[in-house]
Each structure stands twice: as structure tokens, then as C-alpha cells.
Amino acid sequence: LRTHADNIWAIGDVTGRIQLAHVAQQEGLVAVANILQGANKTVDYNVVPNAVYTAPEVASVGLTEGQAK
């Protein structure tokens, strides 16, 4: 989550990745750990749940059937 500038970190929509609030929250937690603890943590974007709020609701997480095959 570090940018090309050593003292600048980015989370949320500006990263160009998944634009969901819970993803930005996790990115923030990872960024803080990396900044304050000198950790080298990353966010695993392959396990982000998502939902479509329709009737009936539809949700998914992980690989699709085609990707798993």
C-alpha cells in the first residue's frame, strides 16, 4: 500500500483496486501495521466477499467454478 513516495500510503478507492468499504478498512489496518510496526503485510484480494442486493440476494467469495477447474 506504499506509493512510489516513501512517506505516502494509499488505501481505498485511490488504489484502483476493489472499491468496497470493507476492503478499504482492511487496507487501512494493513497500512497502519506496516507503518507503525515495520511489518510487510499485504491484503489478499482473492477472498473479498461481495453481494448484489436484489430479491433474491446474490453473494460470492473466492474462486468461480470455472477458475477452480
HUZI-V17437 format. One record per residue. N is the residue number from 0. SS is DSSP state (A for helix, B for strand, O for the rest). OMEGA is omega in radians with two decimals (none if undefined). NEAR is the number of other ideal C-beta (glycine too) atoms within 8 Angstrom. Layout:
N,SS,OMEGA,NEAR
N,SS,OMEGA,NEAR
//
This chain:
0,O,3.06,10
1,B,3.10,6
2,O,3.11,6
3,O,3.07,3
4,O,-3.04,5
5,O,-3.06,4
6,O,3.14,3
7,O,3.12,8
8,B,-3.11,9
9,O,3.04,8
10,O,3.03,10
11,A,-3.01,10
12,A,-3.07,5
13,A,-3.14,6
14,A,-3.12,9
15,O,3.11,3
16,O,-3.09,6
17,O,-3.05,6
18,O,3.09,6
19,O,-3.08,8
20,A,-3.11,5
21,A,3.04,8
22,A,3.11,14
23,A,3.11,11
24,A,3.13,8
25,A,3.08,9
26,A,3.11,13
27,A,3.11,10
28,A,3.12,8
29,A,3.13,12
30,A,3.13,11
31,A,3.10,8
32,A,3.13,10
33,A,-3.12,14
34,A,-3.01,7
35,A,-3.07,6
36,A,-3.09,6
37,O,-3.13,5
38,O,3.09,6
39,O,-3.10,5
40,O,3.07,7
41,O,3.09,5
42,O,3.10,9
43,O,-3.10,5
44,A,-3.13,8
45,A,-3.06,6
46,A,-3.13,7
47,O,3.10,10
48,O,3.05,8
49,B,-3.09,8
50,B,3.02,8
51,B,-3.06,7
52,O,3.08,4
53,O,3.04,6
54,O,0.05,3
55,O,3.11,4
56,O,3.12,8
57,B,3.14,7
58,B,3.09,8
59,B,3.02,8
60,O,3.09,7
61,O,-3.07,5
62,O,2.97,6
63,O,3.12,6
64,A,3.13,6
65,A,3.12,5
66,A,3.14,6
67,A,3.13,6
68,O,none,4
//
